[in-house]
Amino acid sequence: MIDHALGRPSANQRRLEVLVSSFLAFLVLRHKSGPEPRFKILGVIDRLLGHLPAWKIVFGTLVAKWVASNFFLLTYMNGNPAAIPLYTRNYYRATWILTALDAGFLTAQDIKPKFLRDFLSMVFFTFYLLTPEAADEKVRRYRSLATTDMLRLSWEKNLNPYLRLSTFPDRWFLSIREDTSIPRPSPPSATSFPEEVPLPSINARLYFSGTREELRNARELIFQIPGGGFITQSPKCHDDYVSNWARMTKTPIIAIDYGKAPERPYPWAIEECYDAWRSVVESNGKVIGMQGWEKEDGSANPPLKICMVGDSAGGNIAVGVIMRCIETHEKVVPLPAGLVLIYPALSFDIACWMPSEQRDLMRGNSFRNLASTATLAPPQPPHVAKKDIKDVSPLAQAEAPRRIDVLKGEVDRRQSWYRRLWARVRGLEVTEREQQKIVIDSRLSMTSRMSFYTDRIIQLEMMRAMALLYLRNSPKPPDLINDYYLSPMVAPDDILALFPKTFFLVGEKDPFVDDTVVFAGRLRANKEKARKEWERTMQRARRVSLSHPISPISGDGGITIEVPSTTDTATRPRGLSTSSTTSTQSTAAETAALLPHHLFSHPPEEMVRVKILEGISHGFFQMLSILPEAKQATRLTSDWFLEMLGSPSDDAAVVRDEVLTDFMIDEIRRRDGAPMSPTATGAGTYYMAHSAPVLPPAKHILVEEAALDEVKERHILERRRHELEAILYGQ
């Protein structure tokens, strides 16, 4: 109190106040000779408590103190009632445990040696588990001025040996769970860190439930980019659920341990994960112990089917890797068969009010489970909905269900018996429908970052700290508005149209839920445009084939294009096939054969899927031991992996004619009145966010003869574009 009265609250003044108060208390309570204490009131207390043992006095004092601290609560004078439950019971219970762990670990952070710190962290955790309000206050004060060490200590607490032992049943034994390294691809990719050349090898962690021989013969792979706010958490921190993925899918998993900020700022993580992806796909898995392109008998292996997954910050990096693959023009970099994004952070714009175009996008895409908790006029996403301002505070949120079933999609909204009883005692008859009714003016929609800025897992100040640490030492001044590698939510439409099958999983009360909804909405809208353009192109192709038959090789209407031969399938021009001979022939018949299986032929609802978990916030995959819904989510994502990896070999991720794709994208842009795509002219930018030019390549890239082949290939692609346009339009 004294430090507040002086106007300079500080820890030192608080310590002085505690010491002075303790000394004064000692003077008052010390034993004095004589029949009566110095103060009469103390004599009365002596007579009242003289017959009680000491332990009862201590116990009664503590209880009296606790009751006094809740006096205003008991007398209904504590202001607004308790907040409406935002989370399911299981999730709130899990955050209670995590908050106590954070408080205990942060309290013991300065203790040395390490073995003593690890032990006392668990002791302090037990204390804070019994005093949740103190734990909340402790964590809030630490996070308000979070440092890199604090964030890493908090998020890497599952590496504590005692915690790791207690969570061992979730990992259990796995035949292959080991750290490894991946060499950089050759030639190396363009980088924003030329001073680091030659770049170091890439650290990774390999998971597989089978034997070494089964790993060698495996033809499928899961490529994981783990989260951690860009600054912390190695793949080892994700062992629990990744080990479960490995067992459930029977598929090898390679998790990338990319460099973390602030030592490795933006865009190091994107470039390192992109290089890891290139090394894996160009070696066909040989760099991680798989067979590669050749079997033991010398016959050729087909390309691996790979599914990519990223959570939180890893989702941001995964999207960046996909866009980098799409924008790479000096060589072919295949896309994965599918992409799974788990509560991804896809924007660095910490805005308050939601722009009108994002509201329209949400309203137009009508995700069914987004509207399940609210009656909105006009419809609005529930994570920004507010109750009627006439009844309660406009800042009130929609009440979360008691529990959910992730796999069955069931939601339990029943009220507990004591809430119903208490409502009757107070004479309140509130029906379940009335409690769920939410009406909001759509012009006042706030972003999820602002609506859930007091989230129990990731608060606004933590987002700010992560952004500053990630961007502060970047070699290029960050552009938060236009850099779509930093904020994929603003990625160009033609890039989004080329994305592979993408599934999203996010909590309804997650501060990043807007990122998922808006990005998925943009993906779906662009997939819908691409689908319509594909249908128009199919109609043109049918009309041309009926009126002007095309010879497969040459002749009336036939087109012959000479393509430079190459033995590396990864370096051939996209959409042009190769063979062991010195040349191949790309014909209109080939285009007609590819068109029905083109990337754009798939319906949007098949290519984009969103699962939003009500009453759940961020980081639930890290709660596998204490959250039942996390186990269900692990099973759900495993099923997604199997679905993507089990799709036919002519899936959109494999069959992709680059010239035909560019042709249809240019048609979409013409119809929308947008400029022609950069790839149509051959003079566009490469990796635009970091100004790494495509012509000429960066000086440190060893291209040699590949540079000459690139010029030839570019002219071939341009020539084929004009011939394709002539065929489809009958010119």
Beta strands, then each sheet from edge to edge (+ up, - down):
strand 1: 176-182
strand 2: 202-208
strand 3: 220-225
strand 4: 253-256
strand 5: 305-311
strand 6: 338-342
strand 7: 403-405
strand 8: 410-412
strand 9: 501-507
strand 10: 608-613
sheet 1: 1+ 2- 4+ 3+ 5+ 6+ 9+ 10+
sheet 2: 7+ 8-
end
